[in-house]
Amino acid sequence: MAFPIIIPLAIGALVLAGCAKVATDVRNARPLANLEGSEWSPVPEGPAEQFVAFKQNGEIIGHGGCNAFFGQYSQDGTTLTLGALASTKKMCYGSMESEANFMRNLQDTRRVEATHLKLSLFDADGEALMHLRRRDWD
C-alpha cells in the first residue's frame, strides 16, 4: 500500500525541483566581450527610470531619472568611448542631482569590466565610477 503514495510524492518532488531558481556564480562569470544589445541599471538603484542601453551601430540611449538621452559610443575591448550625449531638458524636482551624477559618470567612462550580469565603469585613472546590473535579463 505504500507504493501508491510514493509515486505521487516523487512526481511532486520533481515538479518542485524544476521550479527552483538556478544560482549564478558571478565570481566565475566570463567577461562580456561586447556591450551591444545590452541594457543596464545602476547598483545601488537610483531612480527607477535610470538606465543605459547599448544599441546596434554604436547608438547609446537611456534615461537619467528625469530626462531621456541618446548619443554614440564605441567599444574596443575594455575601452569605451562615448560621444556627446543629447538629452531632453525637463526639470524634475528631487532627481536632478542624481541624474547629473549618472550622466557625468557615463561621460567620464574610459574603461569597462563586464560580465553577463554586472558592468563596472572606470575613469581614465582607473577609479570606479559606477556599477550596474543587467536589466534586460531579469
C-alpha angles and dihedrals in degrees: 000000000000090000096072090053095049095058096056090044091051092048090049091051091051092049092050092047089054090056094055119111117245111233117232115217102214092183090072097034115134118242117265107239099199132027093202111125096017133118126204140190127198123263119243087038119254121189109339091245096059113112143130125214126195107211133187122289093027096296118148124193134170150130126261096202096273107024134044117230139191139180144126133293138182128202128198108177106301094345113102124186123186123197122216111306120224120204145174113265106226119147113227120185113233100010105066096091093049090048092049091052092047093050093044091051090051093049093047094051116118102156136031137198111199136177126174094280106017133061125185122191122208133189127229091277093053094253116146111249103177143345121219137186126219109260101182092064101058 
